[in-house]
Structures are given as structure tokens and as C-alpha cells.
């Protein structure tokens, strides 16, 4: 399974994440995608940057030729924190910053020339930010207006990170404990403790630590990106890393101010657990929802087959396959979402091909290709979601989309 691990020992911000992820893909292709996206007045530079002897990439966003002092320039004072609707006055800042509402942000993102999945992810991240601000200030989401987070530079950070995650195509995203920093931070409301209120709300139920320096290490945008994309904060999985990306912050500390991203294959030792139960008193819709929940929580496979139960009642034999370390979580979810009163456990060995995702360009658009190899064979398959999206757009069948793409790739 293709996995991505994010090391956040010095926190996270939009520019650091974008810099790290850009090193895992062809940076020129990424920059062209950002240019084609159509964020008015935006230019992005991916510049080499060294922190404590570690070389990485700093993603600098310029608006109309000028680099903004946004909340995502890592560890800068929060002079322009996202806030509800009121003006601010900061004698140290010379520029007027537009206050963007959620409806304006939604219109901006929906008008971009990016995939539907990128738009969906970007909008969901902004909604996370708005909800956190709403909780922090006890005002409705409709009244939330953003300063820098609503500006074009932050739109570029979030949309850019979403484009990169799509290009990488990891099956699962892991992260370790997130360093939030300590001390105080200056923002539009005054001087606040670190982590700032919205950041703290976003990181609820996520493992955090103060970190090794007194500064703000995790910005609200960084927290929202992690909350949206990371599937598990249980630390680095057993994996074989193929690429390592490093994104740098703008400030220098005694510790390397970097976020690292590891991309590779999760090590599979072949030992899996099968959790099985009988169901004869539950609706198909509820069983289908349970399957979706288990898959979302990391199950390797979930399926059900028809069976004749006791008292000659027709029913289903429900099976969830998972890794041993996920067994307790899967058991709890099965008992929560299924009507069964008992679950059987069997341990077995699984033999699997090595898999990874490649993004290929075709005349009908970019598609993700799942490539599998091992035991002397190699297979490839176009992702169904990409085929379906093109079929809907072109008003043709999925089979026809697949036929045209496969024909084009054989030339």
C-alpha cells in the first residue's frame, strides 16, 4: 500500500507542507498546474533553503509580485489571524487586507481550473478553518471573515497542497505527534497563548506536544490541512521510503525548522486478522454503511456473502480483514455499527503484490494508474473514480473512456 508519512516535529504550515510535498513530484509539472489553476495575480517560487544543514524547499507565494506576510509564513507573528467580521489596526503592517467571507472563498475556488476533487478538498479545509473560528469566538460560521487566510496567497497554499496530494496519490496518510510550540502570539485580537484558539480546536483529538522551541509552530492552516488529509496520527508506519521531501519555514531556530514527508510502500509482513460474524437482522443500507466506515478506518478488505443462518433464515457472512495492530479498533467499530453479538477471529497470511499510484496525462485528462508488481508479473489499472469523472464530463460510458485511454497509451 502506497503511504505518505508527515513528520511534524517542528509543527506545520501551508508553505512548509507545500514545499515538502513538492519534492515528491515533478516540481515543474506542479508549478504549471498552479499557473493553469487561474488564481489571479499569484506566482509561486520553489526555492532551495537550508536549515541546520538540512536542504529543503521553501514555497514562496507572491501576490502581484510581492510576497505576503501571511499567517502561513511559518513562525511569523499572527498579525492577521482569521477572525470574525471586524476591522483591525496594526501599526507595523502597511497593507490593507481584504476580509473574505466563506461565500467569496467558495466562489473563488469553484472558479479555478482544477479537478473537482481538488476543489472539494480545498473547500472542506476552509470549512474546517471557519468552524474552528466559529467555536473560538462563539459566532456563527456565516459571520466569519478571514484576513490572510482568505487572501490569495493562502488560497494558493491550500489549493497547492490539495493539488500535490492528488499528484502523489497515497492510499493512506500518516503523521506523528504535532509540535504546536509555546509562549504567546500576536494577532488581531491581541496577544494570545500558543497554540492560538482556532489551532487548538483544529488539533483536538490529535496527539500534540509543545516542541523544542518557544514559538508558534503550527498555524491554523497547517492544522486544518493535517486534520483533513491525515488518516492516522499513530506515528511512522513500518514502510520502505522511496522519496523524502523537506519543506522549510522562514525562521531559523537551534532546531531544524523543517517538515519532512516520506513516500513509499507500507511494509507488509503477511500476517492479517479476519474478523467474521453472521448477520440476519440488519438492513442492507446499514451493513453498507458499516463497510464504508471500516474501509475509512484502515481495513484491508471488507465483504459479505450470502449464507443460510440458524432457523433457516437467509443472512450474510460478514468479514473484515485488517492488520493485527488495528484489530481492537475494527472490533469496536463492528460492534458499534452491526447488530452482531459475537465476532470470530482468525489469523492468516496474505500474499500481496506491491502497488503504487502513477498519474498519467491523456488527451481526455489526467488519470491515476494503479501499478502492481511481484511474483514475476506486472499489472496496471486506471482508477475508477477518474474514469467515472471523465465519463460524466464527456457524456460517454466508462467503458468507452477506458477503451480510448488504453488505445492512446498503446501508441
C-alpha positions as CSV (number, residue, x, y, z in Angstrom):
1,X,0.0,0.0,0.0
2,X,1.3,3.4,-1.0
3,X,1.7,5.5,2.1
4,X,2.7,9.1,3.0
5,X,4.2,9.9,6.4
6,X,4.4,13.6,7.6
7,X,7.0,14.3,10.3
8,X,5.7,17.4,12.2
9,X,8.3,17.7,15.0
10,X,8.6,21.4,14.2
11,X,4.9,21.9,13.5
12,X,3.2,22.5,10.2
13,X,2.1,25.4,8.0
14,X,0.8,25.7,4.5
15,X,4.1,26.8,2.9
16,X,6.1,24.1,4.7
17,X,3.7,21.3,3.7
18,X,3.6,22.6,0.1
19,X,7.4,22.7,0.0
20,X,7.8,19.2,1.4
21,X,5.2,17.6,-0.9
22,X,6.6,19.4,-4.0
23,X,9.8,17.4,-3.6
24,X,7.9,14.2,-4.0
25,X,6.7,15.1,-7.5
26,X,7.9,16.8,-10.7
27,X,8.1,20.4,-9.4
28,X,7.8,21.9,-12.9
29,X,4.6,20.0,-13.6
30,X,3.2,21.2,-10.2
31,X,4.1,24.8,-10.9
32,X,2.4,24.5,-14.3
33,X,-0.7,23.1,-12.7
34,X,-0.7,26.1,-10.2
35,X,-0.3,28.5,-13.1
36,X,-3.2,26.8,-15.1
37,X,-5.4,26.9,-11.9
38,X,-6.0,30.6,-12.6
39,X,-5.5,32.2,-9.1
40,X,-5.4,35.8,-10.2
41,X,-2.2,37.7,-9.5
42,X,-0.4,34.6,-7.9
43,X,3.1,33.4,-8.6
44,X,4.9,30.6,-6.7
45,X,8.6,30.1,-6.3
46,X,10.1,26.8,-5.0
47,X,13.5,27.9,-3.7
48,X,16.2,25.7,-2.2
49,X,16.6,26.5,1.5
50,X,18.9,25.1,4.2
51,X,18.0,24.8,7.9
52,X,20.7,23.5,10.3
53,X,22.4,21.7,7.5
54,X,19.3,20.1,6.1
55,X,18.4,21.2,2.5
56,X,14.8,21.6,1.6
57,X,12.4,23.7,-0.4
58,X,10.7,26.9,0.7
59,X,7.4,27.6,-1.1
60,X,7.1,31.3,-1.5
61,X,3.8,32.7,-2.8
62,X,3.8,36.2,-4.3
63,X,0.6,38.3,-4.9
64,X,1.0,40.8,-7.7
65,X,4.8,40.3,-7.5
66,X,5.0,40.9,-3.7
67,X,5.5,38.1,-1.1
68,X,2.7,38.5,1.5
69,X,3.4,38.3,5.2
70,X,0.7,35.7,5.6
71,X,-0.1,33.5,8.6
72,X,1.5,30.7,6.7
73,X,4.9,32.2,6.7
74,X,5.9,29.8,9.5
75,X,6.6,31.3,13.0
76,X,5.8,34.9,12.0
77,X,3.7,36.8,14.4
78,X,-0.1,36.4,13.7
79,X,-0.8,40.0,12.9
80,X,-3.6,38.8,10.6
81,X,-5.2,35.8,12.1
82,X,-8.5,34.7,10.6
83,X,-11.3,36.4,12.5
84,X,-14.9,37.2,12.6
85,X,-16.1,40.4,10.9
86,X,-14.3,43.4,12.3
87,X,-11.5,45.7,11.3
88,X,-8.0,45.7,12.8
89,X,-5.3,48.3,13.1
90,X,-1.7,47.2,13.2
91,X,0.9,50.0,13.0
92,X,3.6,47.5,11.9
93,X,1.7,46.4,8.8
94,X,1.3,48.8,5.9
95,X,-1.0,46.9,3.6
96,X,-4.8,46.9,3.6
97,X,-6.1,43.3,3.7
98,X,-9.4,42.3,2.3
99,X,-11.7,40.4,4.6
100,X,-13.1,37.5,2.6
101,X,-16.3,35.7,3.6
102,X,-16.8,31.9,3.1
103,X,-19.1,32.6,0.2
104,X,-16.3,34.7,-1.5
105,X,-13.8,31.9,-0.9
106,X,-16.2,29.3,-2.2
107,X,-16.8,31.3,-5.4
108,X,-13.0,31.8,-5.9
109,X,-12.2,28.1,-5.5
110,X,-15.1,26.9,-7.6
111,X,-14.0,29.1,-10.5
112,X,-10.5,27.6,-10.5
113,X,-9.3,25.3,-13.3
114,X,-8.5,22.3,-11.1
115,X,-10.1,18.9,-10.7
116,X,-13.3,18.5,-8.8
117,X,-11.5,16.6,-6.0
118,X,-9.1,19.5,-5.5
119,X,-12.0,21.9,-5.2
120,X,-13.8,19.6,-2.8
121,X,-10.7,19.2,-0.6
122,X,-9.9,22.9,-0.6
123,X,-13.4,23.9,0.3
124,X,-13.6,21.3,3.1
125,X,-10.3,22.7,4.6
126,X,-11.7,26.2,4.5
127,X,-14.8,25.0,6.3
128,X,-12.7,23.4,9.0
129,X,-11.0,26.8,9.5
130,X,-14.3,28.6,9.6
131,X,-15.8,26.1,12.1
132,X,-12.7,26.4,14.3
133,X,-13.0,30.2,14.3
134,X,-16.7,30.0,15.0
135,X,-16.0,27.9,18.1
136,X,-13.2,30.1,19.2
137,X,-15.2,33.3,19.0
138,X,-18.7,31.9,19.6
139,X,-20.1,33.4,16.4
140,X,-22.0,31.8,13.5
141,X,-19.9,30.5,10.6
142,X,-21.8,32.9,8.3
143,X,-20.2,35.8,10.2
144,X,-16.7,34.5,9.9
145,X,-14.5,36.7,7.7
146,X,-10.8,35.9,7.0
147,X,-7.8,38.2,6.8
148,X,-4.8,36.5,5.5
149,X,-6.3,33.0,5.4
150,X,-8.9,34.4,2.9
151,X,-6.3,36.1,0.8
152,X,-5.0,34.8,-2.5
153,X,-1.6,33.7,-1.0
154,X,-3.4,31.4,1.5
155,X,-5.7,30.2,-1.3
156,X,-2.6,29.2,-3.2
157,X,-1.1,27.4,-0.1
158,X,-4.3,25.3,0.4
159,X,-5.1,24.7,-3.3
160,X,-1.4,23.9,-3.9
161,X,-1.3,21.4,-1.1
162,X,-4.5,19.8,-2.5
163,X,-3.0,19.5,-6.0
164,X,0.1,17.9,-4.6
165,X,-1.8,15.4,-2.5
166,X,-3.7,14.5,-5.7
167,X,-0.5,14.1,-7.7
168,X,1.1,11.9,-5.0
169,X,-2.0,9.7,-4.8
170,X,-1.1,8.0,-1.5
171,X,-3.5,5.3,-0.3
172,X,-3.1,6.4,3.3
173,X,-1.5,9.4,5.1
174,X,0.2,9.1,8.5
175,X,1.6,11.7,10.8
176,X,3.4,11.7,14.1
177,X,2.8,14.0,17.1
178,X,2.4,17.6,16.0
179,X,4.5,20.2,17.7
180,X,2.5,23.3,18.4
181,X,5.1,25.5,20.2
182,X,4.7,27.5,23.3
183,X,4.6,31.1,24.5
184,X,2.4,33.9,23.2
185,X,1.4,35.1,19.7
186,X,0.3,38.5,18.5
187,X,-2.9,38.6,16.3
188,X,-5.7,40.9,15.5
189,X,-7.4,40.3,18.9
190,X,-4.3,41.0,20.9
191,X,-1.7,38.7,22.5
192,X,-2.9,35.1,22.7
193,X,-1.4,31.9,24.1
194,X,0.1,29.3,21.8
195,X,-1.5,27.3,20.3
196,X,-3.9,30.0,19.2
197,X,-7.6,29.2,19.9
198,X,-8.6,28.1,16.4
199,X,-5.4,26.0,16.1
200,X,-6.2,24.3,19.4
201,X,-9.7,23.5,18.3
202,X,-8.5,22.1,15.0
203,X,-6.0,19.8,16.8
204,X,-8.5,18.4,19.3
205,X,-8.1,14.6,19.5
206,X,-4.8,14.8,17.6
207,X,-1.6,14.0,19.5
208,X,0.4,17.2,20.1
209,X,3.4,18.5,22.1
210,X,4.9,21.8,22.9
211,X,8.0,21.1,20.8
212,X,11.6,22.2,21.5
213,X,11.4,26.0,20.9
214,X,9.3,28.8,22.2
215,X,7.4,30.0,19.2
216,X,4.2,29.3,17.3
217,X,5.0,26.1,15.4
218,X,1.6,25.1,14.0
219,X,-0.6,27.6,12.1
220,X,-4.3,27.3,11.7
221,X,-3.9,26.5,8.0
222,X,-1.3,23.8,8.8
223,X,-3.6,22.3,11.4
224,X,-6.5,22.3,9.0
225,X,-4.5,20.6,6.3
226,X,-3.3,17.9,8.7
227,X,-6.8,17.3,10.1
228,X,-8.2,16.9,6.6
229,X,-5.6,14.7,4.9
230,X,-4.1,12.6,7.7
231,X,-5.8,9.3,8.3
232,X,-3.7,8.3,11.3
233,X,-1.6,10.2,13.9
234,X,-0.1,7.0,15.3
235,X,3.4,7.8,14.1
236,X,5.5,6.5,11.3
237,X,4.4,3.1,10.0
238,X,6.7,0.3,9.0
239,X,7.5,1.4,5.5
240,X,10.1,1.4,2.8
241,X,10.6,5.0,1.8
242,X,11.2,5.7,-1.9
243,X,11.2,9.5,-1.7
244,X,11.7,12.1,1.1
245,X,10.6,15.7,0.8
246,X,11.6,18.5,3.0
247,X,9.8,21.8,3.4
248,X,11.4,24.7,5.3
249,X,9.9,27.5,7.3
250,X,11.1,31.1,7.1
251,X,12.7,31.5,10.6
252,X,15.9,30.0,12.0
253,X,15.9,28.1,15.3
254,X,18.5,26.0,17.1
255,X,16.4,23.0,15.8
256,X,16.0,22.5,12.0
257,X,12.8,24.3,11.1
258,X,11.5,21.7,8.6
259,X,8.6,19.5,7.9
260,X,9.5,16.2,6.2
261,X,7.4,14.0,4.0
262,X,8.2,10.3,3.4
263,X,6.6,8.5,0.5
264,X,6.8,4.7,0.0
265,X,5.3,1.3,0.4
266,X,4.0,0.1,3.8
267,X,5.8,-3.0,4.9
268,X,3.5,-6.0,4.8
269,X,4.7,-9.0,6.8
270,X,1.8,-11.0,5.5
271,X,0.1,-11.6,8.9
272,X,-3.5,-10.4,8.9
273,X,-6.6,-10.9,11.0
274,X,-10.0,-11.9,9.7
275,X,-13.0,-10.8,11.9
276,X,-16.2,-12.6,10.9
277,X,-19.8,-12.5,12.1
278,X,-23.2,-13.7,11.0
279,X,-26.0,-11.1,10.2
280,X,-29.6,-11.9,9.6
281,X,-31.5,-9.0,11.3
282,X,-30.0,-5.8,9.8
283,X,-30.9,-3.7,6.7
284,X,-28.6,-3.7,3.7
285,X,-28.2,0.1,4.0
286,X,-26.8,-0.2,7.5
287,X,-24.5,-3.0,6.5
288,X,-23.2,-1.0,3.6
289,X,-22.5,2.0,5.8
290,X,-20.6,-0.3,8.2
291,X,-18.4,-1.4,5.3
292,X,-17.7,2.2,4.4
293,X,-16.7,3.0,8.0
294,X,-14.4,0.1,8.3
295,X,-12.6,0.9,5.0
296,X,-12.2,4.5,6.0
297,X,-10.6,3.4,9.3
298,X,-8.0,1.3,7.6
299,X,-9.5,-2.2,7.0
300,X,-7.6,-4.1,4.3
301,X,-10.8,-5.7,2.9
302,X,-14.5,-5.9,3.9
303,X,-17.0,-8.1,2.2
304,X,-20.2,-10.1,2.8
305,X,-21.5,-13.3,1.2
306,X,-25.0,-14.9,1.3
307,X,-25.5,-17.7,3.8
308,X,-28.3,-19.7,5.4
309,X,-28.4,-18.9,9.1
310,X,-30.0,-20.7,12.0
311,X,-33.7,-21.4,11.9
312,X,-33.3,-21.4,8.1
313,X,-33.1,-17.6,7.9
314,X,-31.3,-16.1,4.9
315,X,-28.4,-13.8,6.0
316,X,-24.9,-12.6,5.4
317,X,-21.5,-13.8,6.4
318,X,-19.7,-10.5,7.1
319,X,-15.8,-10.4,7.1
320,X,-13.4,-7.6,7.9
321,X,-9.7,-8.2,7.2
322,X,-7.2,-6.0,9.0
323,X,-3.7,-5.8,10.4
324,X,-3.2,-7.1,13.9
325,X,-2.5,-3.7,15.3
326,X,-5.8,-2.5,14.0
327,X,-7.8,-5.4,15.4
328,X,-9.2,-3.8,18.6
329,X,-10.3,-0.7,16.7
330,X,-12.1,-2.8,14.0
331,X,-13.8,-5.0,16.6
332,X,-15.2,-1.9,18.3
333,X,-16.4,-0.5,15.1
334,X,-18.1,-3.7,14.1
335,X,-19.9,-4.0,17.4
336,X,-20.9,-0.3,17.1
337,X,-22.3,-0.5,13.5
338,X,-23.5,-4.1,13.2
339,X,-26.2,-6.0,15.2
340,X,-24.0,-9.0,15.9
341,X,-23.4,-10.1,19.5
342,X,-20.2,-12.1,18.7
343,X,-17.3,-11.9,16.3
344,X,-14.9,-14.7,15.4
345,X,-11.1,-14.1,14.9
346,X,-8.8,-16.0,12.6
347,X,-5.2,-15.2,11.9
348,X,-3.8,-16.0,8.4
349,X,-1.1,-15.0,5.9
350,X,-1.7,-12.7,3.0
351,X,0.4,-12.7,-0.2
352,X,0.1,-9.3,-1.9
353,X,1.6,-7.6,-4.9
354,X,3.5,-4.3,-4.4
355,X,1.3,-1.4,-5.5
356,X,1.8,2.3,-6.3
357,X,-0.1,5.1,-8.0
358,X,1.2,6.9,-11.0
359,X,-0.5,10.0,-12.6
360,X,-0.5,9.9,-16.4
361,X,-1.6,12.6,-18.8
362,X,-4.0,11.7,-21.6
363,X,-6.0,13.6,-24.2
364,X,-9.0,13.2,-22.0
365,X,-7.4,14.5,-18.9
366,X,-5.0,13.2,-16.1
367,X,-5.8,9.8,-14.7
368,X,-4.3,7.9,-11.8
369,X,-2.9,4.5,-12.7
370,X,-2.6,1.7,-10.0
371,X,0.5,-0.3,-10.9
372,X,1.0,-3.7,-9.2
373,X,4.0,-6.0,-9.4
374,X,5.6,-9.0,-7.9
375,X,6.0,-12.8,-8.4
376,X,7.3,-12.1,-11.9
377,X,4.2,-10.2,-13.1
378,X,3.1,-6.6,-13.5
379,X,-0.5,-5.2,-13.8
380,X,-1.9,-1.8,-14.2
381,X,-5.4,-0.4,-13.8
382,X,-6.9,3.0,-14.2
383,X,-8.6,4.3,-11.1
384,X,-12.4,4.0,-11.4
385,X,-13.1,7.5,-9.9
386,X,-11.0,9.1,-12.6
387,X,-12.8,7.1,-15.4
388,X,-16.2,8.0,-13.9
389,X,-15.3,11.7,-13.7
390,X,-14.3,11.8,-17.4
391,X,-17.3,9.8,-18.4
392,X,-19.6,12.3,-16.7
393,X,-17.8,15.2,-18.2
394,X,-17.7,13.8,-21.8
395,X,-21.2,12.2,-21.5
396,X,-19.9,8.8,-22.6
397,X,-19.7,5.4,-20.9
398,X,-16.9,4.4,-18.6
399,X,-16.1,1.5,-20.9
400,X,-15.6,3.9,-23.8
401,X,-13.3,6.2,-21.7
402,X,-11.2,3.2,-20.7
403,X,-11.0,2.0,-24.3
404,X,-9.9,5.3,-25.6
405,X,-7.3,5.8,-22.9
406,X,-5.9,2.3,-23.3
407,X,-5.8,2.7,-27.1
408,X,-3.9,6.0,-26.8
409,X,-1.4,4.6,-24.3
410,X,-0.6,1.7,-26.6
411,X,0.6,4.0,-29.4
